Amino acid sequence: MMDVLKLQAFVAVAEEESFGAAADRLGIAQSTISSRIKELESILGQRLFTRTSRQVRLSYPGEAALPRARAALTALDGVQQAVDDVAGIRRGRVRLGLVTGAELPELGDTLAAFASEFPGVALVLTSASSDDLVQSVSDGALDIAIVVRTDPTHLRWVELMRDPLIVVGLPATTRTVAITDLSTEPLVVLDAGAGARDALESAAQRARTRLAIAVQVSTPGMAWDLHTRGMGLLVIPRSLAPGGGALLVDADEAETSVMVGLVGHPEIRTPATELLLERLTLHMGPVSDPLADGTSSDVRRANHEHR
């Protein structure tokens, strides 16, 4: 019979890529993990993992089963949380993703207040690129994530703020710089996973200018390091920058920016997750129905330039 213990063992081994690490994570013996996986494979009639002396990887049937297993566990958690919610008991778990390098002062205060108010809700934080976080939410590995993006998403979405791009490395007296003025400068930019390059190239295309992107990297820290070593001007969202810079404007002299917001799975929801969403949107974004659909007409434009 398929049960929650077998599914928990399957998901843990899939995510840890190790029977031993999965056993440590669940606090049970490795032999118990192996037994539960074998029982589940017997029920499904398929091998879920391919095993070598050094590696444990999902098989094709395992890859197909993993999102459903995660969804089933989340749904079971949601049943308990819903009953607890009616009884006035707040507990559960929320897996929150945060784009690497983001500097969001309100976030720390909001999470600390949430943890104090609801000590029975466990918060599990993960940092990664926006692309990886969106994929993890889509797969059910994360409940919600704060990401940077420039294009539409099939996930539930609420925009928290617009994050303007700045250019670091110009004279300190430079307050703004036009996209056309960067055509002859080597640039250090973040890759598409952080959203900055897409916004930058879209602005350049509208201005009918070409950019000389010398380096593209995935993390703000590496981008900053290469900039300081003379690889080029740094173009980066202001929330990811360690210091100030000149505001980048497009051909219409409007600021060039990326969107920072919350993504959530379109179908998988739990009371604990919805509770955190309510707090995050209340303190960091527009007061509206959290992640009601794929768009949000209520947009709070963060007033970064007056920090």
C-alpha positions as a Markdown table, in Angstrom:
| # | Residue | x | y | z |
|---|---|---|---|---|
| 1 | Met | 0.0 | 0.0 | 0.0 |
| 2 | Met | 1.3 | 3.4 | -0.9 |
| 3 | Asp | 1.5 | 5.7 | 2.2 |
| 4 | Val | 3.0 | 9.0 | 3.3 |
| 5 | Leu | 6.2 | 7.3 | 4.8 |
| 6 | Lys | 7.1 | 5.7 | 1.5 |
| 7 | Leu | 6.5 | 9.0 | -0.4 |
| 8 | Gln | 8.6 | 10.9 | 2.2 |
| 9 | Ala | 11.4 | 8.4 | 1.7 |
| 10 | Phe | 11.2 | 8.7 | -2.1 |
| 11 | Val | 11.2 | 12.5 | -2.1 |
| 12 | Ala | 14.1 | 12.6 | 0.4 |
| 13 | Val | 16.3 | 10.3 | -1.6 |
| 14 | Ala | 15.5 | 12.1 | -4.8 |
| 15 | Glu | 16.4 | 15.5 | -3.3 |
| 16 | Glu | 19.5 | 14.3 | -1.4 |
| 17 | Glu | 20.7 | 11.9 | -4.2 |
| 18 | Ser | 21.8 | 9.6 | -1.3 |
| 19 | Phe | 20.1 | 7.0 | 0.8 |
| 20 | Gly | 22.3 | 7.9 | 3.8 |
| 21 | Ala | 21.7 | 11.6 | 3.5 |
| 22 | Ala | 17.9 | 10.9 | 3.2 |
| 23 | Ala | 18.0 | 8.7 | 6.3 |
| 24 | Asp | 19.8 | 11.5 | 8.2 |
| 25 | Arg | 17.3 | 14.1 | 7.0 |
| 26 | Leu | 14.3 | 12.0 | 8.1 |
| 27 | Gly | 16.0 | 10.7 | 11.3 |
| 28 | Ile | 15.6 | 7.0 | 10.5 |
| 29 | Ala | 17.9 | 4.1 | 9.6 |
| 30 | Gln | 19.2 | 3.8 | 6.1 |
| 31 | Ser | 17.9 | 0.2 | 5.9 |
| 32 | Thr | 14.4 | 1.6 | 6.6 |
| 33 | Ile | 14.8 | 4.1 | 3.7 |
| 34 | Ser | 15.9 | 1.3 | 1.4 |
| 35 | Ser | 13.0 | -0.9 | 2.5 |
| 36 | Arg | 10.4 | 1.9 | 1.9 |
| 37 | Ile | 11.8 | 2.6 | -1.6 |
| 38 | Lys | 11.7 | -1.1 | -2.5 |
| 39 | Glu | 8.1 | -1.4 | -1.3 |
| 40 | Leu | 7.2 | 1.7 | -3.4 |
| 41 | Glu | 8.9 | 0.4 | -6.4 |
| 42 | Ser | 7.1 | -2.9 | -6.0 |
| 43 | Ile | 3.8 | -1.1 | -5.8 |
| 44 | Leu | 4.5 | 1.0 | -8.9 |
| 45 | Gly | 6.1 | -1.8 | -10.8 |
| 46 | Gln | 9.0 | 0.4 | -11.9 |
| 47 | Arg | 12.5 | 1.2 | -10.6 |
| 48 | Leu | 12.5 | 4.8 | -9.3 |
| 49 | Phe | 16.3 | 5.2 | -9.1 |
| 50 | Thr | 19.4 | 4.1 | -10.9 |
| 51 | Arg | 22.2 | 3.3 | -8.5 |
| 52 | Thr | 25.9 | 3.1 | -8.8 |
| 53 | Ser | 28.6 | 2.7 | -6.1 |
| 54 | Arg | 28.9 | 6.5 | -5.9 |
| 55 | Gln | 25.6 | 8.0 | -7.1 |
| 56 | Val | 21.8 | 7.7 | -6.8 |
| 57 | Arg | 19.9 | 9.3 | -9.6 |
| 58 | Leu | 16.2 | 9.3 | -10.6 |
| 59 | Ser | 15.2 | 6.9 | -13.3 |
| 60 | Tyr | 12.8 | 8.1 | -16.0 |
| 61 | Pro | 9.8 | 6.8 | -14.1 |
| 62 | Gly | 11.2 | 8.4 | -11.0 |
| 63 | Glu | 11.5 | 11.8 | -12.7 |
| 64 | Ala | 7.8 | 11.5 | -13.7 |
| 65 | Ala | 6.7 | 10.5 | -10.2 |
| 66 | Leu | 8.6 | 13.1 | -8.2 |
| 67 | Pro | 6.4 | 16.2 | -8.9 |
| 68 | Arg | 3.3 | 14.1 | -8.1 |
| 69 | Ala | 4.8 | 12.7 | -4.9 |
| 70 | Arg | 5.7 | 16.2 | -3.8 |
| 71 | Ala | 2.2 | 17.4 | -4.6 |
| 72 | Ala | 0.7 | 14.5 | -2.6 |
| 73 | Leu | 2.8 | 15.2 | 0.4 |
| 74 | Thr | 1.9 | 18.9 | 0.2 |
| 75 | Ala | -1.8 | 18.1 | -0.1 |
| 76 | Leu | -1.6 | 15.8 | 3.0 |
| 77 | Asp | 0.1 | 18.5 | 4.9 |
| 78 | Gly | -2.6 | 20.9 | 3.8 |
| 79 | Val | -5.3 | 18.7 | 5.2 |
| 80 | Gln | -3.7 | 18.7 | 8.6 |
| 81 | Gln | -3.0 | 22.4 | 8.4 |
| 82 | Ala | -6.6 | 23.2 | 7.4 |
| 83 | Val | -8.0 | 21.3 | 10.4 |
| 84 | Asp | -5.5 | 23.0 | 12.6 |
| 85 | Asp | -6.5 | 26.4 | 11.2 |
| 86 | Val | -10.1 | 25.8 | 12.0 |
| 87 | Ala | -9.1 | 24.8 | 15.5 |
| 88 | Gly | -7.0 | 28.0 | 15.9 |
| 89 | Ile | -3.7 | 26.1 | 15.8 |
| 90 | Arg | -1.1 | 27.5 | 13.5 |
| 91 | Arg | 1.6 | 25.0 | 12.4 |
| 92 | Gly | 3.1 | 23.5 | 9.3 |
| 93 | Arg | 6.1 | 24.2 | 7.0 |
| 94 | Val | 6.7 | 26.8 | 4.3 |
| 95 | Arg | 9.6 | 26.4 | 1.8 |
| 96 | Leu | 10.6 | 29.9 | 0.7 |
| 97 | Gly | 13.0 | 30.6 | -2.1 |
| 98 | Leu | 15.0 | 33.9 | -2.4 |
| 99 | Val | 16.9 | 35.0 | -5.4 |
| 100 | Thr | 20.6 | 34.9 | -4.7 |
| 101 | Gly | 22.1 | 38.2 | -3.6 |
| 102 | Ala | 18.8 | 40.1 | -3.1 |
| 103 | Glu | 18.9 | 42.9 | -0.6 |
| 104 | Leu | 15.4 | 43.3 | 0.7 |
| 105 | Pro | 15.4 | 44.9 | 4.2 |
| 106 | Glu | 11.7 | 44.4 | 4.7 |
| 107 | Leu | 12.0 | 40.7 | 4.2 |
| 108 | Gly | 14.1 | 40.0 | 7.3 |
| 109 | Asp | 11.8 | 42.0 | 9.5 |
| 110 | Thr | 8.7 | 40.3 | 8.0 |
| 111 | Leu | 10.1 | 36.7 | 8.4 |
| 112 | Ala | 11.2 | 37.4 | 12.0 |
| 113 | Ala | 7.8 | 38.8 | 12.9 |
| 114 | Phe | 6.1 | 35.8 | 11.3 |
| 115 | Ala | 8.3 | 33.3 | 13.1 |
| 116 | Ser | 7.6 | 35.0 | 16.4 |
| 117 | Glu | 3.8 | 35.2 | 15.8 |
| 118 | Phe | 3.6 | 31.6 | 14.5 |
| 119 | Pro | 6.3 | 29.5 | 16.2 |
| 120 | Gly | 4.6 | 26.3 | 15.0 |
| 121 | Val | 5.2 | 27.1 | 11.3 |
| 122 | Ala | 8.7 | 26.0 | 10.2 |
| 123 | Leu | 10.4 | 28.3 | 7.6 |
| 124 | Val | 12.9 | 26.7 | 5.2 |
| 125 | Leu | 14.8 | 29.2 | 3.1 |
| 126 | Thr | 16.7 | 28.5 | -0.1 |
| 127 | Ser | 18.7 | 30.8 | -2.3 |
| 128 | Ala | 19.2 | 30.3 | -6.0 |
| 129 | Ser | 18.9 | 32.0 | -9.3 |
| 130 | Ser | 15.4 | 33.2 | -10.4 |
| 131 | Asp | 15.2 | 30.6 | -13.1 |
| 132 | Asp | 16.0 | 27.8 | -10.7 |
| 133 | Leu | 13.6 | 29.1 | -8.1 |
| 134 | Val | 10.8 | 29.3 | -10.7 |
| 135 | Gln | 11.5 | 25.7 | -11.7 |
| 136 | Ser | 11.5 | 24.5 | -8.1 |
| 137 | Val | 8.1 | 26.1 | -7.4 |
| 138 | Ser | 6.8 | 24.6 | -10.6 |
| 139 | Asp | 8.1 | 21.2 | -9.6 |
| 140 | Gly | 6.7 | 21.5 | -6.0 |
| 141 | Ala | 10.1 | 21.5 | -4.4 |
| 142 | Leu | 9.4 | 25.0 | -3.1 |
| 143 | Asp | 6.1 | 26.5 | -1.9 |
| 144 | Ile | 6.8 | 30.1 | -2.9 |
| 145 | Ala | 9.8 | 32.2 | -4.0 |
| 146 | Ile | 10.8 | 35.8 | -4.3 |
| 147 | Val | 12.2 | 36.2 | -7.8 |
| 148 | Val | 13.3 | 38.8 | -10.4 |
| 149 | Arg | 11.8 | 38.6 | -13.8 |
| 150 | Thr | 10.9 | 40.5 | -17.0 |
| 151 | Asp | 8.6 | 38.2 | -18.8 |
| 152 | Pro | 5.2 | 36.5 | -18.1 |
| 153 | Thr | 5.0 | 33.3 | -16.0 |
| 154 | His | 2.5 | 30.4 | -15.8 |
| 155 | Leu | 2.8 | 30.5 | -12.0 |
| 156 | Arg | 0.8 | 32.5 | -9.6 |
| 157 | Trp | 2.4 | 35.9 | -9.4 |
| 158 | Val | 2.2 | 39.2 | -7.5 |
| 159 | Glu | 4.6 | 42.0 | -8.1 |
| 160 | Leu | 6.1 | 43.5 | -5.0 |
| 161 | Met | 8.2 | 46.3 | -6.6 |
| 162 | Arg | 10.1 | 47.5 | -9.6 |
| 163 | Asp | 13.9 | 47.3 | -9.1 |
| 164 | Pro | 15.7 | 49.8 | -11.3 |
| 165 | Leu | 19.0 | 48.9 | -13.1 |
| 166 | Ile | 22.0 | 51.0 | -12.1 |
| 167 | Val | 25.4 | 51.3 | -13.7 |
| 168 | Val | 28.4 | 51.1 | -11.4 |
| 169 | Gly | 31.8 | 52.5 | -12.4 |
| 170 | Leu | 30.9 | 55.9 | -13.7 |
| 171 | Pro | 32.0 | 59.2 | -12.1 |
| 172 | Ala | 30.3 | 59.7 | -8.7 |
| 173 | Thr | 28.6 | 62.8 | -9.9 |
| 174 | Thr | 26.7 | 60.9 | -12.6 |
| 175 | Arg | 23.1 | 60.5 | -11.5 |
| 176 | Thr | 21.6 | 58.9 | -14.7 |
| 177 | Val | 23.0 | 57.4 | -17.8 |
| 178 | Ala | 21.2 | 56.7 | -21.1 |
| 179 | Ile | 21.3 | 53.2 | -22.6 |
| 180 | Thr | 22.7 | 54.7 | -25.8 |
| 181 | Asp | 25.8 | 56.0 | -23.9 |
| 182 | Leu | 26.8 | 52.4 | -23.0 |
| 183 | Ser | 27.3 | 51.3 | -26.6 |
| 184 | Thr | 31.1 | 51.7 | -26.5 |
| 185 | Glu | 31.6 | 50.5 | -22.9 |
| 186 | Pro | 32.4 | 46.9 | -21.9 |
| 187 | Leu | 29.7 | 45.7 | -19.6 |
| 188 | Val | 29.5 | 43.1 | -16.7 |
| 189 | Val | 25.9 | 41.9 | -16.4 |
| 190 | Leu | 24.0 | 39.2 | -14.6 |
| 191 | Asp | 22.6 | 36.4 | -16.7 |
| 192 | Ala | 19.0 | 35.8 | -17.6 |
| 193 | Gly | 18.4 | 34.0 | -14.3 |
| 194 | Ala | 18.6 | 37.3 | -12.5 |
| 195 | Gly | 16.5 | 39.1 | -15.1 |
| 196 | Ala | 18.9 | 42.0 | -15.6 |
| 197 | Arg | 20.2 | 41.0 | -19.0 |
| 198 | Asp | 16.8 | 40.6 | -20.5 |
| 199 | Ala | 15.7 | 44.1 | -19.3 |
| 200 | Leu | 19.0 | 45.6 | -20.5 |
| 201 | Glu | 18.8 | 44.1 | -24.0 |
| 202 | Ser | 15.1 | 45.0 | -24.4 |
| 203 | Ala | 16.0 | 48.6 | -23.6 |
| 204 | Ala | 18.9 | 48.5 | -26.1 |
| 205 | Gln | 16.6 | 47.1 | -28.8 |
| 206 | Arg | 14.0 | 49.8 | -28.3 |
| 207 | Ala | 16.8 | 52.4 | -28.5 |
| 208 | Arg | 18.2 | 50.7 | -31.6 |
| 209 | Thr | 21.7 | 50.5 | -30.0 |
| 210 | Arg | 24.1 | 47.6 | -29.5 |
| 211 | Leu | 25.8 | 46.8 | -26.3 |
| 212 | Ala | 29.3 | 45.3 | -25.7 |
| 213 | Ile | 28.6 | 42.7 | -23.0 |
| 214 | Ala | 32.1 | 41.6 | -21.9 |
| 215 | Val | 31.1 | 39.3 | -19.1 |
| 216 | Gln | 27.9 | 37.5 | -18.0 |
| 217 | Val | 27.8 | 35.8 | -14.7 |
| 218 | Ser | 25.2 | 34.2 | -12.5 |
| 219 | Thr | 25.8 | 35.8 | -9.0 |
| 220 | Pro | 26.0 | 39.4 | -7.9 |
| 221 | Gly | 29.2 | 38.8 | -5.9 |
| 222 | Met | 31.1 | 37.5 | -9.0 |
| 223 | Ala | 29.7 | 40.4 | -11.1 |
| 224 | Trp | 31.0 | 42.9 | -8.5 |
| 225 | Asp | 34.4 | 41.2 | -8.2 |
| 226 | Leu | 35.0 | 41.2 | -12.0 |
| 227 | His | 33.9 | 44.8 | -12.2 |
| 228 | Thr | 36.4 | 45.8 | -9.6 |
| 229 | Arg | 39.1 | 43.9 | -11.5 |
| 230 | Gly | 38.5 | 46.2 | -14.5 |
| 231 | Met | 36.4 | 43.9 | -16.7 |
| 232 | Gly | 33.8 | 46.6 | -17.4 |
| 233 | Leu | 31.0 | 48.7 | -16.1 |
| 234 | Leu | 28.6 | 46.8 | -13.8 |
| 235 | Val | 24.9 | 46.8 | -14.7 |
| 236 | Ile | 22.9 | 45.4 | -11.9 |
| 237 | Pro | 19.5 | 45.8 | -10.2 |
| 238 | Arg | 19.8 | 48.2 | -7.3 |
| 239 | Ser | 18.6 | 45.7 | -4.7 |
| 240 | Leu | 21.5 | 43.4 | -5.7 |
| 241 | Ala | 24.2 | 46.1 | -5.6 |
| 242 | Pro | 26.5 | 46.6 | -2.7 |
| 243 | Gly | 26.7 | 50.4 | -3.3 |
| 244 | Gly | 25.3 | 53.2 | -5.4 |
| 245 | Gly | 25.4 | 53.8 | -9.1 |
| 246 | Ala | 23.9 | 55.8 | -11.9 |
| 247 | Leu | 20.3 | 55.1 | -12.8 |
| 248 | Leu | 20.0 | 53.6 | -16.3 |
| 249 | Val | 17.3 | 55.2 | -18.5 |
| 250 | Asp | 15.9 | 54.1 | -21.8 |
| 251 | Ala | 15.4 | 56.0 | -25.0 |
| 252 | Asp | 12.3 | 57.7 | -23.5 |
| 253 | Glu | 14.3 | 58.7 | -20.4 |
| 254 | Ala | 12.3 | 56.2 | -18.3 |
| 255 | Glu | 14.1 | 54.1 | -15.8 |
| 256 | Thr | 15.0 | 50.6 | -16.9 |
| 257 | Ser | 13.9 | 48.1 | -14.3 |
| 258 | Val | 13.1 | 44.5 | -13.5 |
| 259 | Met | 10.1 | 43.1 | -11.6 |
| 260 | Val | 10.6 | 41.6 | -8.1 |
| 261 | Gly | 7.7 | 39.5 | -6.9 |
| 262 | Leu | 6.4 | 36.3 | -5.5 |
| 263 | Val | 5.7 | 33.1 | -7.5 |
| 264 | Gly | 3.6 | 30.2 | -6.2 |
| 265 | His | 2.3 | 27.0 | -7.6 |
| 266 | Pro | -1.0 | 27.5 | -9.5 |
| 267 | Glu | -2.6 | 24.5 | -7.8 |
| 268 | Ile | -0.7 | 23.5 | -4.6 |
| 269 | Arg | -1.6 | 25.6 | -1.6 |
| 270 | Thr | -1.4 | 25.1 | 2.1 |
| 271 | Pro | -2.8 | 27.3 | 5.0 |
| 272 | Ala | 0.7 | 27.9 | 6.3 |
| 273 | Thr | 1.9 | 29.1 | 2.8 |
| 274 | Glu | -1.1 | 31.3 | 2.4 |
| 275 | Leu | -0.5 | 32.8 | 5.8 |
| 276 | Leu | 3.1 | 33.8 | 4.9 |
| 277 | Leu | 1.9 | 35.1 | 1.5 |
| 278 | Glu | -0.5 | 37.4 | 3.3 |
| 279 | Arg | 2.3 | 38.8 | 5.5 |
| 280 | Leu | 4.7 | 39.2 | 2.7 |
| 281 | Thr | 2.3 | 41.0 | 0.4 |
| 282 | Leu | 1.1 | 43.2 | 3.4 |
| 283 | His | 4.5 | 44.3 | 4.4 |
| 284 | Met | 6.4 | 44.2 | 1.1 |
| 285 | Gly | 3.9 | 44.8 | -1.7 |
| 286 | Pro | 0.4 | 45.9 | -2.7 |
| 287 | Val | -2.5 | 45.0 | -0.4 |
| 288 | Ser | -4.4 | 42.6 | -2.6 |
| 289 | Asp | -5.4 | 38.9 | -3.0 |
| 290 | Pro | -2.0 | 37.2 | -2.8 |
| 291 | Leu | -1.1 | 35.4 | -6.0 |
| 292 | Ala | -4.6 | 35.4 | -7.2 |
| 293 | Asp | -3.6 | 34.8 | -10.8 |
| 294 | Gly | -0.7 | 35.4 | -13.2 |
| 295 | Thr | -0.8 | 39.2 | -13.2 |
| 296 | Ser | -1.2 | 42.0 | -10.7 |
| 297 | Ser | -2.6 | 45.4 | -11.5 |
| 298 | Asp | -1.7 | 46.7 | -8.1 |
| 299 | Val | 2.0 | 47.5 | -8.4 |
| 300 | Arg | 4.1 | 49.2 | -5.7 |
| 301 | Arg | 7.0 | 51.0 | -7.3 |
| 302 | Ala | 9.8 | 51.1 | -4.8 |
| 303 | Asn | 11.3 | 54.5 | -4.4 |
| 304 | His | 14.9 | 53.3 | -4.5 |
| 305 | Glu | 16.3 | 56.6 | -5.9 |
| 306 | His | 15.7 | 58.4 | -2.6 |
| 307 | Arg | 17.4 | 55.8 | -0.3 |
